[in-house]
Amino acid sequence: MVARQLPNPAELLELMQFKKPELNGKKRRLDAALTIADLRTIAKRRTPKAAFDYTDGAAEGELSLGRARLAFEDVEFHPSVLRPAADVDTSTTILGGPAALPFGIAPTGFTRLMQTEGEIAGASAAAAAGIPFTLSTLGTTSIEDVRAANPHGRNWFQLYVMRDREISYGLARRAAEAGFDTLMFTVDTPVAGARLRDKRNGFSIPPQLTLGTIINAIPRPWWWFDFLTTPKLEFASLSSTGGTVGELLDAAMDPTISYDDLAVIRDIWPGKIVIKGVQNVEDAARLVDLGVDGIILSNHGGRQLDRAPIPFHLLPHVVREVGKDATIMVDTGIMNGADIVASIALGAKFTLVGRAYLYGLMAGGREGVDRMIAILRSEIERTMRLLGVSSLDELGPQHVTQLTRLVPVSPEVAGVATA
């Protein structure tokens, strides 16, 4: 029979330790975010629908984005037991320079529209974390101001080749003069993808006020206060704005871009050059033969060609073909540090995060980006410890199986005649 006694007040006090309330609302909500999905929830609550959907959405039926995330969900890890990993080293060398973590911040356009601190928040958070920051051609902060926010860190510049080539060439020269060490030439955007959420929302630069916009803004006065009381949006490459995002992109992009443009850009750019938007092995091999420093396997976050290949599925094939000759990186669909670990295990040297960064930015400005980085860092370290590896170099294909809910149908099964 259980012996019972009156509760001891001293013991009760030990058990009932009340948490000190956090009076800072921003810190309270960010501390409560344990995953990137949590940051997304906060971002959606605090940001007008049109701006949030621009970040969150993808092209047409958004199948490419969904499949990319599904691919990371379909990862099976294979841990090694009795291999102590008390001290985990997440640092790496990428494109000739250091990075404290195996990911950097991807280029994102119209960033200050998401939250007024924009690229300054991203660049300064990247500087504090020791990771690269990438400024988009369609960024809302100048090359020089990003350099000022991250004066001693790694700054990369993403370049679109536009109809007016001299605009693009001038931007590349400015970035080189400002000390940016890597040029990210994006090749998957000859025209804008059909981003239907933006069309349905009437998303434009500057925002167009409608009855629906006003109704949606009522519970989000802080966003409008920031937007209306800070400097107007300015773009790194466009001298005039107006119209939908798709119309702006179509005016800026050029469907005639070719390998000749790559040759010109290589002559202009003195640093490392990587090609973003590669989606098959053949193009990767040809680009490496032309001497580029790196390849970024990407379908533009699912925002261009819907039903495009899944970068994470393509990764081991490209690594096997050209991994010894160039730096292979991957983006699209990364929402967890485990996604990054799986990518490194399958041969990627580095990864880039875009939406995760913007969810953090919308959730809390600079502090929100810091929180995003901290979440991914924690997930990377924990996953590595559970796998029994102490450094990124110890990760390999033996640690990962890509499960296949999406299995290609052979030509014979599809009824296609073969030679």
C-alpha positions as CSV (number, residue, x, y, z in Angstrom):
1,M,0.0,0.0,0.0
2,V,1.3,3.5,-0.9
3,A,2.3,5.6,2.0
4,R,0.8,9.1,1.9
5,Q,1.8,12.3,3.6
6,L,0.8,16.0,3.6
7,P,2.6,17.9,0.8
8,N,5.8,19.6,1.9
9,P,5.6,23.3,1.0
10,A,9.4,23.4,0.3
11,E,9.2,20.6,-2.1
12,L,6.2,22.2,-3.8
13,L,8.1,25.4,-4.4
14,E,10.9,23.3,-6.1
15,L,8.3,21.8,-8.5
16,M,6.4,25.0,-9.2
17,Q,9.0,27.3,-10.8
18,F,7.1,30.0,-12.6
19,K,8.6,31.3,-15.8
20,K,9.4,35.0,-15.8
21,P,7.0,36.7,-18.3
22,E,8.6,38.1,-21.4
23,L,7.3,41.7,-21.9
24,N,8.9,42.2,-25.3
25,G,6.2,41.1,-27.7
26,K,8.6,40.5,-30.6
27,K,11.0,38.5,-28.5
28,R,8.1,36.5,-27.0
29,R,6.7,35.4,-30.4
30,L,10.1,34.7,-31.9
31,D,11.1,32.6,-28.9
32,A,7.9,30.6,-29.3
33,A,8.9,29.7,-32.9
34,L,10.6,26.3,-32.9
35,T,10.5,25.6,-36.6
36,I,10.6,27.5,-39.9
37,A,6.9,26.5,-40.2
38,D,6.3,28.4,-36.9
39,L,7.9,31.5,-38.4
40,R,5.8,31.1,-41.5
41,T,2.6,31.1,-39.3
42,I,3.8,34.3,-37.6
43,A,4.7,35.9,-40.9
44,K,1.3,35.1,-42.4
45,R,-0.5,36.7,-39.4
46,R,1.6,39.9,-39.6
47,T,1.9,40.5,-43.3
48,P,-0.8,41.6,-45.8
49,K,-2.0,38.8,-48.0
50,A,-0.5,40.1,-51.3
51,A,3.0,40.5,-49.9
52,F,2.9,37.2,-48.0
53,D,1.6,35.3,-51.0
54,Y,4.3,36.8,-53.2
55,T,6.8,35.0,-50.9
56,D,4.8,31.9,-50.2
57,G,3.5,31.2,-53.6
58,A,4.9,29.6,-56.7
59,A,4.0,29.2,-60.4
60,E,0.7,28.0,-61.8
61,G,-0.5,24.9,-59.7
62,E,2.6,25.2,-57.4
63,L,3.4,21.5,-58.2
64,S,7.1,22.1,-58.4
65,L,7.3,23.6,-55.0
66,G,5.2,20.9,-53.4
67,R,7.2,18.1,-55.0
68,A,10.5,19.7,-53.9
69,R,9.3,19.7,-50.3
70,L,7.9,16.2,-50.7
71,A,11.4,15.1,-51.8
72,F,12.9,16.3,-48.5
73,E,10.1,14.7,-46.5
74,D,10.9,11.4,-48.3
75,V,14.4,11.2,-46.8
76,E,15.4,8.2,-44.7
77,F,18.5,8.7,-42.6
78,H,20.9,6.0,-41.6
79,P,22.6,6.8,-38.3
80,S,25.8,5.2,-37.0
81,V,25.6,4.2,-33.3
82,L,28.3,4.4,-30.6
83,R,30.0,7.2,-32.5
84,P,30.4,10.1,-30.1
85,A,29.7,13.5,-31.7
86,A,29.7,15.8,-28.7
87,D,31.4,18.6,-30.6
88,V,29.9,19.3,-34.1
89,D,31.7,21.4,-36.7
90,T,29.2,22.9,-39.1
91,S,31.8,25.2,-40.9
92,T,32.8,24.7,-44.5
93,T,34.8,26.4,-47.3
94,I,32.7,27.5,-50.2
95,L,33.9,29.2,-53.4
96,G,37.3,30.0,-51.8
97,G,35.9,31.5,-48.6
98,P,34.6,30.5,-45.2
99,A,31.1,29.9,-44.0
100,A,30.2,29.0,-40.5
101,L,27.2,26.9,-41.7
102,P,26.5,25.0,-44.8
103,F,23.8,27.4,-46.1
104,G,23.6,31.0,-47.2
105,I,20.8,33.5,-47.8
106,A,19.4,33.2,-51.4
107,P,18.6,36.2,-53.5
108,T,15.1,37.5,-53.1
109,G,13.4,40.4,-55.0
110,F,11.2,43.2,-53.6
111,T,12.4,42.3,-50.1
112,R,11.6,45.5,-48.3
113,L,8.0,45.0,-49.3
114,M,7.9,41.9,-47.1
115,Q,9.2,43.9,-44.1
116,T,10.8,47.3,-44.2
117,E,14.2,46.3,-42.9
118,G,14.6,44.1,-46.0
119,E,18.1,43.3,-47.2
120,I,19.8,45.2,-44.4
121,A,18.3,42.7,-42.0
122,G,19.4,39.8,-44.1
123,A,22.9,41.0,-44.7
124,S,23.6,42.0,-41.1
125,A,22.2,38.7,-39.8
126,A,24.3,36.8,-42.3
127,A,27.3,38.8,-41.1
128,A,26.6,37.9,-37.5
129,A,26.2,34.3,-38.3
130,G,29.2,34.1,-40.6
131,I,27.3,33.0,-43.7
132,P,27.1,34.5,-47.2
133,F,24.3,36.9,-48.2
134,T,23.1,37.2,-51.8
135,L,21.6,40.4,-53.1
136,S,19.1,40.1,-56.0
137,T,19.1,42.2,-59.1
138,L,15.5,43.0,-58.1
139,G,16.6,43.8,-54.5
140,T,15.3,46.9,-52.8
141,T,18.6,47.9,-51.2
142,S,21.6,49.2,-53.1
143,I,24.8,47.2,-53.6
144,E,26.7,49.7,-51.6
145,D,24.3,49.7,-48.7
146,V,24.4,45.9,-48.5
147,R,28.2,46.1,-48.4
148,A,27.9,48.7,-45.5
149,A,25.6,46.3,-43.6
150,N,28.0,43.4,-44.1
151,P,31.4,45.0,-44.6
152,H,33.6,42.1,-43.5
153,G,31.4,39.1,-44.5
154,R,30.7,37.2,-47.7
155,N,28.5,39.2,-50.2
156,W,27.3,37.6,-53.4
157,F,25.4,39.3,-56.2
158,Q,22.7,37.6,-58.3
159,L,22.5,38.8,-61.9
160,Y,19.7,38.8,-64.4
161,V,20.7,39.5,-68.0
162,M,18.1,42.1,-69.1
163,R,17.0,43.4,-72.5
164,D,19.2,46.4,-71.9
165,R,22.5,44.5,-71.5
166,E,24.4,47.6,-70.2
167,I,22.2,47.8,-67.1
168,S,23.2,44.2,-66.2
169,Y,26.9,44.8,-67.0
170,G,26.9,48.0,-65.0
171,L,25.4,46.2,-62.0
172,A,28.1,43.5,-62.2
173,R,30.8,46.1,-62.3
174,R,29.3,47.9,-59.3
175,A,29.2,44.7,-57.3
176,A,32.8,43.9,-58.1
177,E,33.9,47.4,-57.1
178,A,32.0,47.0,-53.8
179,G,33.9,43.8,-53.0
180,F,31.3,41.2,-53.7
181,D,33.2,38.0,-54.2
182,T,30.8,35.8,-56.2
183,L,28.4,36.4,-59.1
184,M,25.3,34.3,-59.3
185,F,24.1,34.3,-62.9
186,T,20.5,33.2,-63.0
187,V,19.5,31.4,-66.2
188,D,16.0,30.0,-65.6
189,T,14.1,33.3,-66.0
190,P,14.0,34.3,-69.7
191,V,10.4,35.3,-69.0
192,A,8.4,35.5,-65.8
193,G,6.5,32.4,-64.6
194,A,2.8,32.5,-64.2
195,R,2.5,33.4,-60.5
196,L,-1.3,33.1,-60.2
197,R,-1.5,34.2,-56.5
198,D,0.1,37.5,-57.5
199,K,-2.4,38.0,-60.4
200,R,-5.4,37.2,-58.2
201,N,-4.1,39.5,-55.5
202,G,-3.4,42.3,-58.0
203,F,0.1,42.4,-56.5
204,S,2.0,45.3,-58.0
205,I,4.9,47.7,-57.2
206,P,3.9,50.0,-55.6
207,P,0.9,48.3,-53.9
208,Q,-2.5,49.2,-55.4
209,L,-5.1,50.0,-52.8
210,T,-8.5,48.3,-53.3
211,L,-11.3,47.6,-50.9
212,G,-10.0,44.1,-50.4
213,T,-6.5,45.5,-49.7
214,I,-7.8,47.9,-47.1
215,I,-9.9,45.2,-45.4
216,N,-6.9,42.9,-45.3
217,A,-4.7,45.6,-43.8
218,I,-7.0,46.6,-40.9
219,P,-5.6,43.9,-38.6
220,R,-2.0,44.6,-39.7
221,P,-1.5,48.4,-39.0
222,W,2.1,47.9,-38.0
223,W,3.0,46.7,-41.6
224,W,1.4,49.8,-43.2
225,F,2.9,52.1,-40.6
226,D,6.4,50.8,-41.4
227,F,5.7,50.9,-45.2
228,L,4.4,54.4,-45.2
229,T,7.0,56.0,-42.8
230,T,10.2,54.5,-44.3
231,P,12.0,55.4,-47.5
232,K,10.1,54.3,-50.7
233,L,11.0,51.1,-52.4
234,E,14.0,51.4,-54.8
235,F,15.3,48.7,-57.0
236,A,18.9,47.8,-57.8
237,S,18.3,47.6,-61.6
238,L,15.0,49.2,-62.6
239,S,14.9,52.9,-63.2
240,S,11.1,53.0,-63.1
241,T,8.4,50.8,-61.5
242,G,4.8,50.2,-61.9
243,G,2.6,47.3,-62.9
244,T,2.4,43.7,-61.7
245,V,5.4,41.8,-60.7
246,G,5.1,39.7,-63.8
247,E,5.0,42.8,-66.0
248,L,8.1,44.1,-64.4
249,L,9.9,40.9,-64.9
250,D,8.9,40.6,-68.5
251,A,10.2,44.2,-69.1
252,A,13.5,43.4,-67.4
253,M,14.2,39.8,-68.7
254,D,15.2,38.8,-72.2
255,P,14.3,35.4,-73.7
256,T,17.3,35.6,-76.0
257,I,19.9,35.1,-73.3
258,S,22.5,32.6,-74.4
259,Y,25.9,31.2,-73.8
260,D,27.3,34.3,-75.6
261,D,26.0,36.3,-72.6
262,L,27.8,34.0,-70.2
263,A,31.1,34.7,-72.1
264,V,30.6,38.5,-71.8
265,I,29.8,38.3,-68.1
266,R,32.9,36.1,-67.5
267,D,35.0,38.8,-69.0
268,I,33.5,41.4,-66.8
269,W,33.4,39.6,-63.5
270,P,36.8,39.2,-61.7
271,G,35.6,36.8,-59.0
272,K,33.9,33.4,-58.7
273,I,30.9,32.8,-61.0
274,V,28.1,30.3,-60.4
275,I,25.2,29.5,-62.6
276,K,21.8,29.3,-60.8
277,G,18.8,27.5,-62.3
278,V,20.5,24.4,-63.8
279,Q,18.0,21.6,-64.2
280,N,19.6,18.7,-66.0
281,V,22.9,16.8,-66.1
282,E,23.8,17.8,-69.7
283,D,23.6,21.6,-69.0
284,A,25.7,21.1,-65.8
285,A,28.4,19.3,-67.8
286,R,28.5,21.9,-70.5
287,L,28.8,24.8,-68.1
288,V,31.6,23.1,-66.2
289,D,33.4,22.5,-69.5
290,L,33.1,26.3,-70.0
291,G,34.9,26.8,-66.7
292,V,32.3,28.1,-64.4
293,D,33.1,27.8,-60.7
294,G,29.8,26.4,-59.5
295,I,26.4,25.1,-60.3
296,I,23.2,25.8,-58.3
297,L,20.6,23.1,-58.9
298,S,17.4,25.1,-58.7
299,N,13.9,25.5,-60.2
300,H,13.6,29.0,-58.8
301,G,11.7,27.8,-55.8
302,G,9.0,26.5,-58.1
303,R,8.3,30.0,-59.3
304,Q,9.1,29.6,-63.0
305,L,8.3,26.4,-64.9
306,D,5.8,24.4,-63.0
307,R,6.5,20.6,-63.1
308,A,10.2,21.4,-63.4
309,P,12.7,18.8,-62.1
310,I,13.2,18.4,-58.4
311,P,16.7,19.8,-57.6
312,F,17.2,17.4,-54.6
313,H,16.5,14.4,-56.8
314,L,18.8,15.7,-59.5
315,L,21.6,16.3,-57.0
316,P,23.3,12.9,-56.9
317,H,23.3,12.6,-60.7
318,V,25.0,15.9,-61.2
319,V,27.5,15.3,-58.4
320,R,28.4,12.0,-60.0
321,E,28.9,13.7,-63.4
322,V,30.7,16.9,-62.5
323,G,31.1,17.1,-58.7
324,K,34.9,16.7,-58.9
325,D,35.2,19.6,-61.3
326,A,32.9,22.3,-59.8
327,T,31.1,23.3,-56.7
328,I,27.6,21.9,-56.7
329,M,24.9,23.7,-54.6
330,V,21.2,23.2,-54.3
331,D,18.1,25.2,-53.3
332,T,14.3,25.0,-53.5
333,G,12.1,23.5,-50.8
334,I,14.5,23.7,-47.8
335,M,12.5,24.2,-44.6
336,N,14.5,22.2,-42.1
337,G,18.2,21.8,-41.1
338,A,17.8,18.1,-41.8
339,D,17.1,19.0,-45.5
340,I,20.5,20.7,-45.5
341,V,22.2,17.8,-43.9
342,A,20.7,15.4,-46.5
343,S,21.8,17.6,-49.3
344,I,25.4,17.7,-48.0
345,A,25.4,13.9,-47.6
346,L,24.4,13.5,-51.2
347,G,27.3,15.6,-52.4
348,A,26.1,19.3,-52.3
349,K,28.9,21.6,-51.0
350,F,26.4,24.2,-50.0
351,T,22.7,25.2,-49.9
352,L,20.7,28.3,-50.2
353,V,17.5,29.3,-48.3
354,G,15.0,31.9,-49.6
355,R,11.5,31.5,-48.3
356,A,12.8,30.5,-44.8
357,Y,14.7,33.7,-44.7
358,L,11.7,35.8,-45.7
359,Y,9.4,34.0,-43.2
360,G,11.9,35.1,-40.5
361,L,12.1,38.6,-41.9
362,M,8.3,39.0,-42.0
363,A,8.0,37.5,-38.5
364,G,10.4,39.9,-36.8
365,G,12.8,41.9,-39.0
366,R,16.4,41.4,-38.2
367,E,15.6,39.5,-35.1
368,G,13.4,37.2,-37.1
369,V,16.2,36.4,-39.5
370,D,18.5,35.7,-36.6
371,R,15.9,33.3,-35.3
372,M,15.6,31.6,-38.6
373,I,19.4,31.0,-38.7
374,A,19.3,29.8,-35.1
375,I,16.5,27.3,-35.9
376,L,18.4,25.9,-38.9
377,R,21.7,25.8,-37.0
378,S,20.1,23.8,-34.1
379,E,18.4,21.3,-36.5
380,I,21.7,20.8,-38.4
381,E,23.7,20.2,-35.3
382,R,21.1,17.9,-33.8
383,T,20.8,15.9,-37.0
384,M,24.5,15.5,-37.3
385,R,24.8,14.3,-33.7
386,L,22.0,11.8,-34.1
387,L,23.8,10.5,-37.3
388,G,27.0,10.1,-35.4
389,V,29.1,12.6,-37.4
390,S,31.2,15.5,-36.1
391,S,31.9,17.4,-39.3
392,L,30.3,18.0,-42.7
393,D,33.1,16.1,-44.4
394,E,32.0,12.9,-42.6
395,L,28.5,13.0,-44.2
396,G,28.1,10.8,-47.3
397,P,25.5,8.9,-49.4
398,Q,25.6,6.1,-46.8
399,H,23.7,8.3,-44.5
400,V,20.7,9.0,-46.8
401,T,18.1,7.1,-48.8
402,Q,15.9,9.0,-51.1
403,L,12.5,7.4,-50.9
404,T,10.4,7.6,-54.1
405,R,6.7,8.4,-54.0
406,L,7.3,10.1,-57.3
407,V,8.6,7.3,-59.5
408,P,9.3,8.1,-63.2
409,V,7.4,6.0,-65.7
410,S,9.6,4.2,-68.3
411,P,9.0,5.1,-72.0
412,E,7.7,1.5,-72.6
413,V,5.1,1.8,-69.8
414,A,4.0,5.2,-71.1
415,G,3.5,3.7,-74.6
416,V,6.3,5.7,-76.2
417,A,8.1,3.9,-79.0
418,T,11.8,3.4,-78.4
419,A,14.5,2.6,-80.9
